[in-house]
């Protein structure tokens, strides 16, 4: 199965501190106010690393471990309905993912 993580960078907390001045698109009550940016943005120096670290935390929480040969390939111990042990795999590339498992 393949998938795409929608708005990938917007899900990751950032490691650097950024702020902006709010524009008119946020309404007259917020226009001109300073706002702290708390999620990764495309184009920042650490956006890719921040997203990858966030994704790593999610995969760890799901019980997957990175492959030694390729840190973008994640493995998880599984047992099929016949009792045979095998690995489930998730391959991550930027915001795309491919899963390999049995029924």
ChimeraX attribute file (.defattr): number of C-alpha atoms within 10 A of each C-alpha:
attribute: neighborCount
match mode: 1-to-1
recipient: residues
	/A:1	8
	/A:2	11
	/A:3	11
	/A:4	13
	/A:5	11
	/A:6	10
	/A:7	10
	/A:8	18
	/A:9	21
	/A:10	15
	/A:11	17
	/A:12	21
	/A:13	17
	/A:14	23
	/A:15	14
	/A:16	14
	/A:17	9
	/A:18	14
	/A:19	10
	/A:20	11
	/A:21	11
	/A:22	16
	/A:23	13
	/A:24	10
	/A:25	8
	/A:26	11
	/A:27	10
	/A:28	11
	/A:29	9
	/A:30	14
	/A:31	13
	/A:32	14
	/A:33	12
	/A:34	12
	/A:35	12
	/A:36	10
	/A:37	14
	/A:38	16
	/A:39	18
	/A:40	24
	/A:41	22
	/A:42	11
	/A:43	8
	/A:44	12
	/A:45	11
	/A:46	15
	/A:47	21
	/A:48	19
	/A:49	14
	/A:50	22
	/A:51	23
	/A:52	20
	/A:53	16
	/A:54	17
	/A:55	18
	/A:56	18
	/A:57	13
	/A:58	12
	/A:59	17
	/A:60	13
	/A:61	10
	/A:62	10
	/A:63	12
	/A:64	20
	/A:65	19
	/A:66	18
	/A:67	14
	/A:68	9
	/A:69	7
	/A:70	9
	/A:71	12
	/A:72	18
	/A:73	19
	/A:74	22
	/A:75	20
	/A:76	17
	/A:77	12
	/A:78	14
	/A:79	12
	/A:80	12
	/A:81	9
	/A:82	6
	/A:83	8
	/A:84	8
	/A:85	11
	/A:86	14
	/A:87	16
	/A:88	16
	/A:89	19
	/A:90	22
	/A:91	18
	/A:92	19
	/A:93	12
	/A:94	14
	/A:95	15
	/A:96	13
	/A:97	16
	/A:98	14
	/A:99	16
	/A:100	12
	/A:101	13
	/A:102	11
	/A:103	4
